Amino acid sequence: MSIVDDHQRRPALPSRTVVPLALDTAGVVSAAGVGLQPLADALRAGAVAGGAPPAAHEAEDYPPLPLRPADFVAADLLGPKGLNRLTRAEQLGMAACTLALGPVADRSATGVVLGSAVGSSGGVGRFTRDTFVQERPYMVNPSAFPGTLMNAAAGRTAIRHGLTDANATVSGGPLASLHALRFARNALVAGHARRLLTGGVEELSPQSAWAWQRAGSLAPGTALGEGAAVFALRTLQGSGDGESPLALVMAVRTGFAAGGPLAVARRLSTCVRDALARSGVGAQDIAVVAPGAAGRRGWAAVEERALRTALDGSDGSQCSDGSDGSGAPRGSRGRDGRYVLRVQEVLGETHGASAALQVAGVVARWHDPHLDTRGERAGLVTSVGPDGSVGCAVLLHPHAGL
C-alpha cells in the first residue's frame, strides 16, 4: 500500500468561521531602506540603489554575486550600546521588532515569533572555524557563542524590551517566515498569546553567499539580499489602540510534497485552495499575488503553475501573470487582472525572510499614497522550498471588510 499525502486526497475544505488576525504595525528593514514607504517606493520603481555589503571579518570576502544589503544604521534604531556584541542577524531582527513594537505601554503582554534559516550564518561560520584554527577548542571567544544560536534575535529582543509573552524561533529555509506566521496565528487564535511580533530575518554574510554561489541555486541575474520584516499581530477581539489595522491575516497554510516539481505544484495549489476556503475569500477576490520563488533557479515555473491551477482552475500550462513560468517583469498586471508583485527581483533573494518581506510588500502597496488600491480586496503570498515544502498566506485589504 502506497503512502499518499492525505491533503492530496481530500477536497478543499469548506468555508468556516473566519478568525482574522489584525496586522497593526510593520517594522521593515531591507535594501530599500527602513519602513514601509521606502519599500513601496522601491517596488513601484522596480529597483533599489546598490550598496556596500556588510563589513567582512578577517580575510572573508564575497563571491562575484550582485548583492542587496539592508540600507540601515543599527545605532539609529537600537542605540550604540552593545552593538559590537550583536551579529548582523540580531541587529536586523531587533531593529525590525523595535519598529513594529511602537510605543506600547504594557510590553509584558507582547511576545516574539521569528522565522530564520539558521539565525546568523556568519556567526555560526566564524565560531565553527575558530574551533578548528585556534590553538585549543577552548580558545574560542565565549562572548560570540550566544550569536550562534538560532533564537538569538528573538531572545535578545524580548530581554531588551521586557517582552514576557511567548517567544519562539522557527526554521524552515524560504518557508521560515510562513511557518512563524502559522505558529503565531495558532497561538493567538488558541488564546496562548495576546500580541505577537511576528516575521522573519536573514543576514547577508560571506558564508551564506559562497554557499549560494557553490550550489548554483540562484536564478540568473538574481541578487543576494538580506532584511527583516516583523508585524504586530493580534486577534480582532484583542485590545487595540482604536486605529484600523494595516491588513488582516486571514489564513496561513503550509505543506510538503515529494515526487518532483509537478507534485510540488499540485501540493501548493491545494494549500492555496485550502487557505482561501478557510478564510472565506474567493479566488476572484485575490487582486495581488506575491510569489516567492523567483530568485531560485527552476522553481518560479513550479510556483506559477500552482497559482494558475488554484486561482483560475486551468491545467497550469500558463501562469498567473500570463507567462510561461519563466517570470514576468516585477510589478506586472497579468491578463487575469491580478497584480504580480515580485519582491525578490527588487530586494534580492532573502531566503528565511523572503515570505515576511513579501507580506510587507503587499502591505506597502496597499498603503502607498501614490496608488489607489481601495478596490483590491485580498492578496496572496506564496513560497516554495527546494525540499518540496510549500506555503501561502491570505491577506485582506483593511478597506475590504469581512
Buried (B, 14 or more C-beta within 10 A) or exposed (E): EEEEBEBEEEEBBEEEEBBBBBBBBBBBBBBBBBBBBBBBBBBBEEEBEBEEBBEBEEEBEBEEBEBBBBBBEBEEBBEEEEEEEBBBBBBBBBBBBBBBBEEBEEBEBBBBBBBBBBBBBBBBBBBEBBEEEEEEEEEBEEEBEBBBBBBBBBBBBBEBBEBEBBBBBBBBBBBBBBBBBBBBBEBBEEEEBBBBBBBBBBBBBBBBBBBBBEEEBBBEEBBBBBBBBBBBBBBEEBEBEEEEBBBBBBBBBBBBBEEEBEBBBBBBBBBBBBBBBBBBBEBEBBBBBBBBBBBBBEBBBBBBBBBBBBBBEEEBEBBBBBBEBEBBEBBBBBEBEBBBBBBBBBBBBBBBBBBBBBBBBBBBBBBBEEBEBEEBBBBBBBBBBBEBBBBBBBBBBBEBEE
